[in-house]
Amino acid sequence: LVFDKTAMNFNPLAAMAGKVTIAQVERLVEPGELDPSQIHLPGVFVQRIVCTGPQDKRIEKRTVREVSV
């Protein structure tokens, strides 16, 4: 697995500590397509994979308001 941005902070440790790790992935690649030095969590720690395809990222929403002067 390769994590993006802040997901790398805690996710690899949690996955290594769990009895069963289920990875929700947007894209699967063939073995050998990724540089081994870029892998954040080796596949030996993942027991199940769910490929969902591209997802909308609705974690943060920017809100602005007009300032009256």
C-alpha positions as a printed NumPy array, in Angstrom:
array([[  0.   ,   0.   ,   0.   ],
       [  1.012,   3.561,  -0.67 ],
       [ -0.661,   6.132,   1.563],
       [ -1.324,   9.711,   0.533],
       [ -0.548,  12.774,   2.661],
       [ -1.494,  12.546,   6.35 ],
       [ -2.845,   9.   ,   6.088],
       [  0.76 ,   7.876,   6.399],
       [  0.996,   9.13 ,  10.013],
       [ -0.898,   6.326,  11.74 ],
       [ -2.369,   3.92 ,   9.191],
       [  0.715,   1.714,   8.64 ],
       [  1.126,   1.166,  12.39 ],
       [ -2.558,   0.352,  12.866],
       [ -2.496,  -2.093,   9.95 ],
       [  0.565,  -3.892,  11.316],
       [ -1.024,  -4.192,  14.77 ],
       [ -4.378,  -5.614,  13.63 ],
       [ -5.314,  -9.278,  13.325],
       [ -7.135,  -8.632,  10.043],
       [ -6.388,  -5.64 ,   7.827],
       [ -8.874,  -4.651,   5.118],
       [ -7.541,  -2.123,   2.613],
       [ -9.949,   0.057,   0.633],
       [ -8.049,   1.044,  -2.501],
       [ -8.831,   3.285,  -5.43 ],
       [ -6.468,   1.59 ,  -7.852],
       [ -4.785,  -1.816,  -8.022],
       [ -1.478,  -2.177,  -9.84 ],
       [  0.379,  -5.225, -11.057],
       [  3.293,  -6.573,  -9.01 ],
       [  6.494,  -4.752,  -9.904],
       [  4.796,  -1.539, -11.121],
       [  5.737,   0.399,  -7.991],
       [  9.213,   1.226,  -6.777],
       [  9.817,  -0.918,  -3.649],
       [ 11.302,   2.069,  -1.801],
       [  7.974,   3.926,  -2.175],
       [  5.834,   1.236,  -0.476],
       [  4.471,   2.352,   2.913],
       [  2.88 ,  -0.953,   3.991],
       [  3.968,  -4.319,   2.581],
       [  1.232,  -6.671,   1.388],
       [  2.107,  -9.242,   4.048],
       [  0.161,  -7.077,   6.533],
       [ -3.017,  -6.936,   4.363],
       [ -5.485,  -9.831,   4.42 ],
       [ -8.352,  -8.356,   2.359],
       [ -8.603,  -5.766,  -0.439],
       [-11.687,  -3.85 ,  -1.559],
       [-11.196,  -1.905,  -4.794],
       [-13.712,   0.959,  -4.902],
       [-12.326,   3.01 ,  -7.779],
       [-11.924,   6.799,  -7.582],
       [-13.78 ,   8.344,  -4.645],
       [-14.921,  11.875,  -3.849],
       [-12.845,  13.33 ,  -1.033],
       [-15.388,  14.985,   1.249],
       [-13.247,  15.233,   4.366],
       [-12.74 ,  18.975,   4.413],
       [-15.078,  21.625,   3.091],
       [-13.92 ,  25.189,   2.66 ],
       [-16.495,  27.761,   3.677],
       [-16.167,  31.472,   3.198],
       [-18.394,  34.378,   3.995],
       [-18.522,  37.903,   2.736],
       [-17.129,  40.517,   5.093],
       [-19.214,  43.664,   5.351],
       [-17.216,  46.859,   5.731]])
